[in-house]
Amino acid sequence: MRLRRARAGDGAPTRALFHDAVHRGASLSYSPEERDAWSPSPEAPPDWEDKLLRRHTVIAEIRRSPVGFMTLGEDGYLDFAYVSPDWTGRGIGRALLQAILREARRSGLDHLSTEASLVARPFFARHGWHETARQSVIRHGVALTNFRMEIKL
């Protein structure tokens, strides 16, 4: 596995990975209606790649194909944290999170926050994150449960 920063051209493959993680990886935790609201299409919206490039985005690759990615904003908000369902349980999420934490410390951040799905909450909890709120967010008219979480650095 190789970790690298996002670059031009990463939009389509990361969006496909995101869609697959939502639809296959979250299938035991969210209904089909919820997953369709969360990620209606594998096609990247026009601003998807720009979002990746404006943030500190780390991509995990195996054989030059993305298998996971995480993004960190300048404000310490971890927005995207996804690993392909074909590659979960192999340390990819941990490696991505360690790279994000290193960048956060290098940038002088003293804490990070995220909104973790039902699937991601146990991962973040195992890595020292604390739940601060359970919430219901509306996506395309459908309520999705997630959790505000944070970690002190």
C-alpha positions, 0 to 999 in steps of 0.5 A: 500500500502506498499513501499519497496526496490527492492530485488532478484526476482523482475525482472519478476514482475516489467518487466511485470508491465513496459510492461503493463504500456507501452502498456495499460497505454501509449496507448492514447499517443503513437502508437502501433508501438511506444509502441512495440519499447519501450517495445517489450516483457514482458520478462525481459532482462538478465540485468533487475533485476541487473539494479533494484538492482544496483540503489535505487529502490522503489517498491509499493506493494498491497497484495504483488504484485508490482503496481509501481516502481521508480529507482534512480541512484547515479547521481540523474537520475530517470530512471524508473517511472511506475505505473500499469494502474489498479492503476493510480490516487490513489497516488502510483506515488506520494508516490514512488516519495516522497520516491525517493526524501527522498533518494536523499536528504539523499544522498546529491543530489541537483537536479534530472533529468529524461526523461519523456514520454508524459504520465509522463510529467504532473505528474512530472510537478505537482510535481515541475519538470521543462522541459528542452528539448523536444527530440526524442529518437530512440528505435528499429528504431522508434522515441519516443518523451520524455522530459528532466526534472529536479527538484532542491532539 
